[in-house]
Amino acid sequence: MINFTDILTAAYYTVPIYLANMAPVITKKLLPSLAKPMDFGKTWKGKPILGSHKTFRGLIFGIIFGTLAALAQCMLYKNGIFRSVSVFDYTLYSSILLGALMGFGAIFGDALKSFFKRRANVKPGKPWIPFDEIDFIVGGLLFSMIIFFPPVKCMIITLVVSPLGHIIVNHIAFYLKIRKEKW
């Protein structure tokens, strides 16, 4: 049986993944010199490998945001805040590593989805349901498993709830004029 605490636990554990996923949008006007495509503008079989929207800036800030989120969780954990819903023992070094892995994983998952999205002839920014809603979560969870295997219930809740949350957040960002598309 899943209860509210289980949902809160899953949400809390994945905060670094969500913040890392939002980093490219939040930082899109910072450091223009890092706005270079991760695929260096190369193509494969006549199509972009990832596309111009997957930049080194997004990758770097995704890792930074994930790491900072995990460090904030570490501070909260040390002060007894959210300790009851934490599934991870947030020490300083483990938090830095977990946050960096989750941040990298979120961006990697999104980039990998973009590779397949280009192969499927879906234009950048156009919806590709359900992959747009779970790519970053799957990537973040998989890379977090390098140092910590989260409870299966936590992963299942995250994979079920995330698509709805992702759609809601993107719609809010669209209406706040942060994003150009609702998806």
N, C-alpha and C positions, 0 to 999 in steps of 0.2 A: 504494500500500500504506500502510495506517495502522499506526503503531507507538505504543508507550507514550509516547514524547516528544510525538507529535502530540496525544494525549489530554491529557497534562499541559499542553501549550501552550494548548489550548482551554479547559481548566479554569481555568488561571491568568488568561487574558485576561478571562474572564467572572466572576471573583470579585466585582467591583463590582455586577454585575447580580444575582447571587444574594443578596448582603448587602442590597441595596436591596429585594429582594422579601421578605426576612425582616423588614425594619425595622418594618412595621406590626404584626406579631405581637409582636415583642420590645418595642416601645414602647407597647403598648396601654394601659398604666396611667399613662403620662406625659402631662403637659399636657392635662388633660381639656377645657380651653377650645378646643383645636384638634381635638377629636373631632367636628367638624361635617362632615356629608356634603358631598363635593365637588359634588354635584348640588343642594345646598341643599334636599333633600327634595322636589324637583319631580318630577312625573310626565310621561310622554309616552304618549298613547294609553292612559291608565289604569294604566300600569306605572311603577315607579321608573325614572328614567333610568339611574342606576348602582346605587343602593341605599345603605342607611345604613352599610355596611361600608367604603365607599370614602371615606376622610376626608382632610381637609387635614393632619392629623397624620401619616397614612401617607405622603402625598405629600412633605411637608417632610422627615420622617425618612428616607424612601427616597432622596431627593437627598443628604442629609447622609451616610448610610451609604455610598452609592455613591462620593461624593467622598472620604470618609475611607479607603475601601478602595483607591482609586486613588492617594491620597497615600502610603499604606503601600507600595504597589507601587513608587512612585517612589523611596522611601527604600531599599527592597530593591535596586532596579535600580542606584541610584547606588553601592551597596556591593558590586555584583557578584553579589548573590544572586538567583537565578532569571533572570539575564540571558540564559542560554542558551535558555530557553523563552519569552522575551518576544518578542512580535511587534510591540510598540509601543515607541517611544522615550519613556520616561517622564521628561519634564522637569517641573518644578514646575507651570508654567501649563498645559501640555497635559494633565497628570494631573488637575488640578482640573477642567478643562473636560470631559475624557473621563468622569471619574467622575460629574460632575453630569448629563451627558447620558445615561449608562447608567442612573443612578438614576432620573432622570425617565422615561426610556424604559421601564424595568421597571414602574413604577407606571402609566404611561400604557397600556402593553400590557394590564396586568391590568384597568384600568378599562374599556378598550375591549371586552375580552372580557366584562366584567360587563354592559355595555350590551346586547350580543347575547344573553347568558345570560338577562337579564330578558325579552327579546323571545321567547325560546324557552321561557319559563315554567319555567326551572330555578331552584329556590330558592337563596338565598345559602348557601354552605357545602356544598351538594350537588355531587357530582362531575359534571363535564362534560368527559369525556375525548374527545380529547386536548388540548382547548383550555386547560384548567386547568394543564397541564404545560408548555405552550410559550408562552403569552401574554406573560409577562414577558421571556422570552429573546428572542423576536422583537422586542418593543418596545425592549429594551436594545440589541440589535444594530443595529436600524434607526437609532436615535438616535445611536449611536456613529459611524455612517457619515457623519455630518455633518462629522467631522474626520478619521476614519480608517476605511478600508475593510479589515476584517480578511481574512486569507486565506480563500478559499472552503473549503478543507479544515477550517479552524478552525470555520467556521460550520456546516458539515455535521455534524462530530463533535458540536458543542454541541447541535444540534437532534435528533440521534439519542440521545445519552446523557442529556440533560436530563430527558426524561419519566421515565425509570427513577429517576434521582437525586431528582427532585421527589417521587415517590411514597414513596421510602425515607425522606427527610427528614420528610415530613408524618406518616408512621407513627411515627417516633421522637418527634416533637413531641407526637403524640397520647398515646403511652404515658408521656411525661414530664409529661403534663397541661398542656402549653403550648397545645395546640389542642384544640377540642372534637370535631373530625371527623378521621378518618384521611386524608381527601383534602384 
